Amino acid sequence: HSRLKQENLQLVHRANALEEQLKEQELRADQTLLEEIKKQRELLSKMEREKSIEIENLQARLQQLDDENSELRSCVPCLKANIERLE
């Protein structure tokens, strides 16, 4: 009877130790998950900022090209008149 009590006590201690180990692993897993979520959010935020800057740059370039195009179109009648005069 004493031997069974001793074995039972050892098993209870072992079970408690395993439960504690499991809790620690779960806490580490949760912490790792939270860190990964934070990392992914920061990466997404960085990519969104870069995309926004790229869009702004492309819009500025488009405006510049539109302005150049308008300027060149305004020159066309004068150039046609010069060509006709030279012919």
Backbone as JSON Lines, residues from 0, in Angstrom:
{"i":0,"aa":"H","n":[0.83,-1.19,0.0],"ca":[0.0,0.0,0.0],"c":[0.88,1.26,0.0]}
{"i":1,"aa":"S","n":[1.91,1.23,0.76],"ca":[2.84,2.36,0.85],"c":[3.54,2.6,-0.49]}
{"i":2,"aa":"R","n":[3.87,1.51,-1.17],"ca":[4.55,1.62,-2.47],"c":[3.61,2.28,-3.49]}
{"i":3,"aa":"L","n":[2.33,1.91,-3.46],"ca":[1.37,2.5,-4.39],"c":[1.18,3.99,-4.1]}
{"i":4,"aa":"K","n":[1.17,4.35,-2.82],"ca":[1.06,5.76,-2.45],"c":[2.26,6.54,-2.97]}
{"i":5,"aa":"Q","n":[3.44,5.92,-2.83],"ca":[4.67,6.56,-3.3],"c":[4.65,6.73,-4.82]}
{"i":6,"aa":"E","n":[4.23,5.68,-5.53],"ca":[4.15,5.76,-7.0],"c":[3.11,6.81,-7.41]}
{"i":7,"aa":"N","n":[1.98,6.81,-6.71],"ca":[0.93,7.77,-7.02],"c":[1.44,9.2,-6.8]}
{"i":8,"aa":"L","n":[2.15,9.41,-5.72],"ca":[2.72,10.72,-5.42],"c":[3.7,11.15,-6.51]}
{"i":9,"aa":"Q","n":[4.54,10.22,-6.94],"ca":[5.5,10.51,-8.01],"c":[4.75,10.87,-9.31]}
{"i":10,"aa":"L","n":[3.69,10.12,-9.6],"ca":[2.91,10.39,-10.81],"c":[2.21,11.75,-10.73]}
{"i":11,"aa":"V","n":[1.71,12.08,-9.55],"ca":[1.07,13.39,-9.36],"c":[2.09,14.5,-9.57]}
{"i":12,"aa":"H","n":[3.28,14.34,-8.99],"ca":[4.34,15.34,-9.18],"c":[4.73,15.44,-10.65]}
{"i":13,"aa":"R","n":[4.83,14.31,-11.29],"ca":[5.18,14.29,-12.73],"c":[4.09,14.98,-13.55]}
{"i":14,"aa":"A","n":[2.83,14.66,-13.23],"ca":[1.71,15.3,-13.95],"c":[1.73,16.81,-13.73]}
{"i":15,"aa":"N","n":[1.98,17.23,-12.5],"ca":[2.05,18.67,-12.21],"c":[3.19,19.34,-12.97]}
{"i":16,"aa":"A","n":[4.33,18.66,-13.01],"ca":[5.48,19.2,-13.73],"c":[5.16,19.32,-15.22]}
{"i":17,"aa":"L","n":[4.5,18.3,-15.78],"ca":[4.14,18.34,-17.2],"c":[3.11,19.44,-17.48]}
{"i":18,"aa":"E","n":[2.17,19.62,-16.57],"ca":[1.19,20.69,-16.73],"c":[1.87,22.06,-16.7]}
{"i":19,"aa":"E","n":[2.8,22.22,-15.8],"ca":[3.55,23.48,-15.71],"c":[4.36,23.71,-16.99]}
{"i":20,"aa":"Q","n":[4.99,22.65,-17.47],"ca":[5.77,22.73,-18.71],"c":[4.85,23.11,-19.88]}
{"i":21,"aa":"L","n":[3.67,22.5,-19.92],"ca":[2.7,22.8,-20.99],"c":[2.27,24.27,-20.92]}
{"i":22,"aa":"K","n":[2.01,24.76,-19.72],"ca":[1.62,26.17,-19.57],"c":[2.73,27.1,-20.07]}
{"i":23,"aa":"E","n":[3.96,26.78,-19.72],"ca":[5.1,27.6,-20.17],"c":[5.21,27.58,-21.7]}
{"i":24,"aa":"Q","n":[5.03,26.4,-22.29],"ca":[5.1,26.3,-23.74],"c":[3.97,27.07,-24.4]}
{"i":25,"aa":"E","n":[2.77,27.0,-23.81],"ca":[1.65,27.76,-24.35],"c":[1.91,29.26,-24.26]}
{"i":26,"aa":"L","n":[2.47,29.7,-23.14],"ca":[2.8,31.12,-22.99],"c":[3.84,31.56,-24.02]}
{"i":27,"aa":"R","n":[4.86,30.73,-24.22],"ca":[5.88,31.05,-25.23],"c":[5.27,31.08,-26.63]}
{"i":28,"aa":"A","n":[4.39,30.12,-26.9],"ca":[3.75,30.09,-28.22],"c":[2.88,31.34,-28.42]}
{"i":29,"aa":"D","n":[2.14,31.73,-27.39],"ca":[1.32,32.94,-27.48],"c":[2.2,34.17,-27.7]}
{"i":30,"aa":"Q","n":[3.3,34.24,-26.97],"ca":[4.21,35.38,-27.1],"c":[4.82,35.42,-28.51]}
{"i":31,"aa":"T","n":[5.22,34.26,-29.0],"ca":[5.78,34.18,-30.36],"c":[4.74,34.62,-31.38]}
{"i":32,"aa":"L","n":[3.5,34.18,-31.2],"ca":[2.43,34.55,-32.12],"c":[2.2,36.06,-32.1]}
{"i":33,"aa":"L","n":[2.15,36.64,-30.9],"ca":[1.96,38.09,-30.79],"c":[3.1,38.86,-31.44]}
{"i":34,"aa":"E","n":[4.33,38.38,-31.24],"ca":[5.48,39.03,-31.87],"c":[5.41,38.94,-33.39]}
{"i":35,"aa":"E","n":[4.98,37.78,-33.89],"ca":[4.86,37.6,-35.34],"c":[3.76,38.49,-35.91]}
{"i":36,"aa":"I","n":[2.64,38.58,-35.19],"ca":[1.56,39.46,-35.62],"c":[2.05,40.91,-35.68]}
{"i":37,"aa":"K","n":[2.76,41.33,-34.65],"ca":[3.3,42.7,-34.6],"c":[4.26,42.93,-35.77]}
{"i":38,"aa":"K","n":[5.12,41.95,-36.0],"ca":[6.1,42.05,-37.09],"c":[5.39,42.17,-38.44]}
{"i":39,"aa":"Q","n":[4.35,41.35,-38.65],"ca":[3.62,41.38,-39.92],"c":[2.87,42.71,-40.09]}
{"i":40,"aa":"R","n":[2.31,43.22,-38.99],"ca":[1.61,44.52,-39.07],"c":[2.58,45.63,-39.41]}
{"i":41,"aa":"E","n":[3.77,45.6,-38.8],"ca":[4.78,46.62,-39.1],"c":[5.22,46.53,-40.55]}
{"i":42,"aa":"L","n":[5.39,45.3,-41.03],"ca":[5.79,45.1,-42.42],"c":[4.7,45.61,-43.37]}
{"i":43,"aa":"L","n":[3.44,45.28,-43.05],"ca":[2.33,45.74,-43.88],"c":[2.25,47.26,-43.88]}
{"i":44,"aa":"S","n":[2.44,47.85,-42.72],"ca":[2.41,49.32,-42.61],"c":[3.52,49.94,-43.44]}
{"i":45,"aa":"K","n":[4.71,49.36,-43.37],"ca":[5.85,49.86,-44.16],"c":[5.54,49.75,-45.65]}
{"i":46,"aa":"M","n":[4.99,48.62,-46.06],"ca":[4.68,48.43,-47.48],"c":[3.6,49.42,-47.93]}
{"i":47,"aa":"E","n":[2.62,49.68,-47.07],"ca":[1.57,50.64,-47.42],"c":[2.15,52.05,-47.56]}
{"i":48,"aa":"R","n":[3.08,52.41,-46.66],"ca":[3.73,53.73,-46.76],"c":[4.52,53.83,-48.07]}
{"i":49,"aa":"E","n":[5.28,52.77,-48.38],"ca":[6.07,52.77,-49.62],"c":[5.17,52.86,-50.84]}
{"i":50,"aa":"K","n":[4.05,52.13,-50.81],"ca":[3.11,52.15,-51.92],"c":[2.5,53.54,-52.08]}
{"i":51,"aa":"S","n":[2.18,54.17,-50.96],"ca":[1.61,55.51,-50.99],"c":[2.6,56.5,-51.59]}
{"i":52,"aa":"I","n":[3.86,56.41,-51.19],"ca":[4.9,57.28,-51.74],"c":[5.06,57.03,-53.24]}
{"i":53,"aa":"E","n":[5.04,55.76,-53.63],"ca":[5.17,55.42,-55.04],"c":[4.01,56.0,-55.84]}
{"i":54,"aa":"I","n":[2.8,55.9,-55.3],"ca":[1.63,56.46,-55.99],"c":[1.76,57.97,-56.12]}
{"i":55,"aa":"E","n":[2.18,58.64,-55.04],"ca":[2.38,60.1,-55.1],"c":[3.41,60.47,-56.16]}
{"i":56,"aa":"N","n":[4.51,59.73,-56.2],"ca":[5.55,60.0,-57.21],"c":[5.03,59.79,-58.62]}
{"i":57,"aa":"L","n":[4.25,58.72,-58.81],"ca":[3.7,58.45,-60.14],"c":[2.68,59.51,-60.54]}
{"i":58,"aa":"Q","n":[1.88,59.96,-59.57],"ca":[0.91,61.02,-59.87],"c":[1.63,62.32,-60.24]}
{"i":59,"aa":"A","n":[2.7,62.62,-59.54],"ca":[3.48,63.83,-59.85],"c":[4.09,63.71,-61.25]}
{"i":60,"aa":"R","n":[4.61,62.53,-61.56],"ca":[5.2,62.31,-62.9],"c":[4.13,62.41,-63.98]}
{"i":61,"aa":"L","n":[2.96,61.86,-63.71],"ca":[1.86,61.94,-64.67],"c":[1.46,63.4,-64.91]}
{"i":62,"aa":"Q","n":[1.38,64.17,-63.83],"ca":[1.05,65.6,-63.97],"c":[2.12,66.32,-64.79]}
{"i":63,"aa":"Q","n":[3.37,65.98,-64.52],"ca":[4.48,66.59,-65.27],"c":[4.36,66.26,-66.76]}
{"i":64,"aa":"L","n":[4.07,64.99,-67.06],"ca":[3.94,64.59,-68.46],"c":[2.72,65.22,-69.11]}
{"i":65,"aa":"D","n":[1.63,65.35,-68.36],"ca":[0.44,66.04,-68.89],"c":[0.76,67.5,-69.22]}
{"i":66,"aa":"D","n":[1.5,68.15,-68.32],"ca":[1.88,69.54,-68.56],"c":[2.76,69.66,-69.8]}
{"i":67,"aa":"E","n":[3.73,68.75,-69.92],"ca":[4.61,68.76,-71.1],"c":[3.8,68.51,-72.37]}
{"i":68,"aa":"N","n":[2.86,67.58,-72.28],"ca":[2.02,67.26,-73.44],"c":[1.2,68.48,-73.86]}
{"i":69,"aa":"S","n":[0.62,69.17,-72.89],"ca":[-0.16,70.38,-73.19],"c":[0.71,71.44,-73.84]}
{"i":70,"aa":"E","n":[1.9,71.6,-73.29],"ca":[2.84,72.59,-73.84],"c":[3.19,72.25,-75.28]}
{"i":71,"aa":"L","n":[3.47,70.97,-75.53],"ca":[3.83,70.56,-76.9],"c":[2.64,70.72,-77.84]}
{"i":72,"aa":"R","n":[1.44,70.39,-77.37],"ca":[0.25,70.55,-78.22],"c":[0.01,72.03,-78.57]}
{"i":73,"aa":"S","n":[0.32,72.88,-77.62],"ca":[0.13,74.32,-77.89],"c":[1.11,74.82,-78.94]}
{"i":74,"aa":"C","n":[2.23,74.13,-79.11],"ca":[3.23,74.53,-80.11],"c":[2.86,74.05,-81.51]}
{"i":75,"aa":"V","n":[1.99,73.05,-81.61],"ca":[1.7,72.43,-82.9],"c":[1.17,73.45,-83.93]}
{"i":76,"aa":"P","n":[0.17,74.27,-83.6],"ca":[-0.31,75.22,-84.63],"c":[0.78,76.16,-85.15]}
{"i":77,"aa":"C","n":[1.63,76.65,-84.24],"ca":[2.73,77.54,-84.68],"c":[3.68,76.79,-85.6]}
{"i":78,"aa":"L","n":[4.0,75.57,-85.24],"ca":[4.93,74.78,-86.06],"c":[4.32,74.47,-87.42]}
{"i":79,"aa":"K","n":[3.01,74.17,-87.45],"ca":[2.34,73.91,-88.73],"c":[2.35,75.17,-89.59]}
{"i":80,"aa":"A","n":[2.11,76.29,-88.96],"ca":[2.12,77.56,-89.7],"c":[3.51,77.83,-90.27]}
{"i":81,"aa":"N","n":[4.54,77.56,-89.49],"ca":[5.92,77.75,-89.97],"c":[6.22,76.82,-91.13]}
{"i":82,"aa":"I","n":[5.76,75.57,-91.03],"ca":[5.99,74.6,-92.11],"c":[5.3,75.08,-93.38]}
{"i":83,"aa":"E","n":[4.04,75.53,-93.26],"ca":[3.3,76.0,-94.43],"c":[3.98,77.23,-95.05]}
{"i":84,"aa":"R","n":[4.49,78.09,-94.19],"ca":[5.17,79.29,-94.66],"c":[6.45,78.92,-95.42]}
{"i":85,"aa":"L","n":[7.14,77.9,-94.93],"ca":[8.4,77.49,-95.55],"c":[8.18,76.72,-96.84]}
{"i":86,"aa":"E","n":[7.0,76.14,-96.98],"ca":[6.76,75.34,-98.2],"c":[6.48,76.22,-99.34]}
